[in-house]
Amino acid sequence: MNSEEWVKYLAEIADDKKAQDLVILKMQGISIMADYFIICHGDSDKQVQAISMALRKAALENGITVHRMEGYDQARWVLIDLGDVIAHVFHRDERDYYQLEKLWGDAPLYTLEKKPL
C-alpha cells in the first residue's frame, strides 16, 4: 500500500470505531514528519483507547512498524507514529483545546466523504 491508500485504510478503521470528526491532513511539502495526519476524537477514555488500539492493531497486521505510541494510558491525546502517517486520537475536550487543524492550517484537509486525496 502506498501512503495515500494506507491513510484511507486507517481512516476507515478509526471510523469503524466511531471516531468523531475524523479529518486527514495532507502534510506532504508542509512537514517532514509524515505524509499524512489523521485527527479524530472519542467521547470517552475507553473510546479513545479503542480507536488507538484498532489503529495499532491494523498497522501490526499489515506489517507496518509502530514507531511510537504515546498517551494511551491517559487517553486524552494518543499519538501513534506509523511512519508516513501520524494519527492523533483526542478526547473531545483536548481536541477543542489544541485545535491541530488550525495549527496546520496550510495543509489540505479531507474527510472520508471528500475525495480524492
Secondary structure per residue as TSV (DSSP state, phi and psi in degrees):
chain	resnum	aa	ss	phi	psi
A	1	M	-	360.0	136.2
A	2	N	-	-82.4	173.9
A	3	S	H	-65.0	-31.5
A	4	E	H	-68.6	-44.3
A	5	E	H	-64.5	-39.5
A	6	W	H	-63.2	-46.3
A	7	V	H	-66.6	-36.8
A	8	K	H	-64.5	-42.7
A	9	Y	H	-60.9	-47.4
A	10	L	H	-63.0	-38.0
A	11	A	H	-62.2	-40.0
A	12	E	H	-64.8	-39.2
A	13	I	H	-60.8	-47.4
A	14	A	H	-63.5	-41.3
A	15	D	H	-62.5	-38.0
A	16	D	H	-61.2	-26.8
A	17	K	T	-93.2	15.4
A	18	K	T	66.6	34.3
A	19	A	-	-59.7	139.9
A	20	Q	E	-97.9	146.0
A	21	D	E	45.6	50.1
A	22	L	E	-72.9	127.6
A	23	V	E	-132.1	156.3
A	24	I	E	-119.8	128.3
A	25	L	E	-105.3	126.9
A	26	K	E	-86.2	108.2
A	27	M	-	-95.6	-3.0
A	28	Q	T	-57.9	127.2
A	29	G	T	82.1	-4.5
A	30	I	T	-111.7	-38.5
A	31	S	-	-140.1	145.8
A	32	I	S	-89.4	-3.0
A	33	M	S	-68.1	-41.2
A	34	A	-	-163.5	162.5
A	35	D	S	-77.5	-33.5
A	36	Y	E	-141.4	148.4
A	37	F	E	-113.6	138.5
A	38	I	E	-106.5	130.9
A	39	I	E	-127.4	128.8
A	40	C	E	-155.5	176.1
A	41	H	E	-144.8	162.3
A	42	G	E	-118.9	161.2
A	43	D	S	-91.4	-6.6
A	44	S	S	-145.9	164.4
A	45	D	H	-58.0	-44.9
A	46	K	H	-62.2	-39.6
A	47	Q	H	-68.1	-41.0
A	48	V	H	-58.5	-44.5
A	49	Q	H	-67.5	-38.4
A	50	A	H	-65.0	-42.6
A	51	I	H	-62.6	-47.9
A	52	S	H	-61.2	-45.8
A	53	M	H	-66.8	-35.8
A	54	A	H	-64.4	-39.4
A	55	L	H	-66.7	-43.2
A	56	R	H	-62.4	-45.7
A	57	K	H	-62.0	-42.2
A	58	A	H	-61.3	-40.4
A	59	A	H	-63.1	-50.7
A	60	L	H	-62.0	-39.9
A	61	E	H	-65.7	-23.6
A	62	N	T	-102.7	13.0
A	63	G	T	72.6	20.6
A	64	I	-	-94.8	131.8
A	65	T	-	-72.8	130.6
A	66	V	-	-90.6	101.4
A	67	H	-	-67.0	-35.3
A	68	R	E	-165.1	144.3
A	69	M	E	-137.7	116.4
A	70	E	E	-123.7	146.1
A	71	G	S	89.0	4.8
A	72	Y	T	-61.1	-46.6
A	73	D	T	-63.4	-38.2
A	74	Q	T	-79.2	-28.0
A	75	A	T	56.6	35.9
A	76	R	S	-105.3	-41.1
A	77	W	E	-150.5	107.6
A	78	V	E	-102.1	124.9
A	79	L	E	-108.5	126.3
A	80	I	E	-122.7	113.1
A	81	D	E	-92.2	110.1
A	82	L	-	-112.8	29.8
A	83	G	S	81.2	-100.6
A	84	D	S	-70.4	-17.4
A	85	V	E	-127.1	133.1
A	86	I	E	-117.4	124.7
A	87	A	E	-101.3	133.8
A	88	H	E	-116.4	110.0
A	89	V	E	-111.4	110.8
A	90	F	E	-101.4	157.2
A	91	H	E	-80.3	145.7
A	92	R	H	-47.1	-46.2
A	93	D	H	-61.4	-42.4
A	94	E	H	-70.5	-35.9
A	95	R	H	-62.1	-43.4
A	96	D	H	-61.7	-35.2
A	97	Y	H	-73.4	-47.6
A	98	Y	H	-83.0	-31.3
A	99	Q	-	46.4	58.3
A	100	L	H	-59.7	-32.1
A	101	E	H	-59.7	-36.2
A	102	K	H	-75.5	-38.7
A	103	L	H	-59.2	-41.3
A	104	W	T	-103.9	44.7
A	105	G	T	-61.6	-19.8
A	106	D	T	-77.2	-15.1
A	107	A	S	-81.4	135.7
A	108	P	-	-59.9	136.1
A	109	L	E	-112.0	134.0
A	110	Y	E	-130.9	152.3
A	111	T	-	-114.5	176.3
A	112	L	S	-63.3	-28.2
A	113	E	S	-82.8	-27.0
A	114	K	S	-90.5	110.0
A	115	K	-	-131.1	158.7
A	116	P	-	-87.0	172.8
A	117	L	-	-79.2	360.0
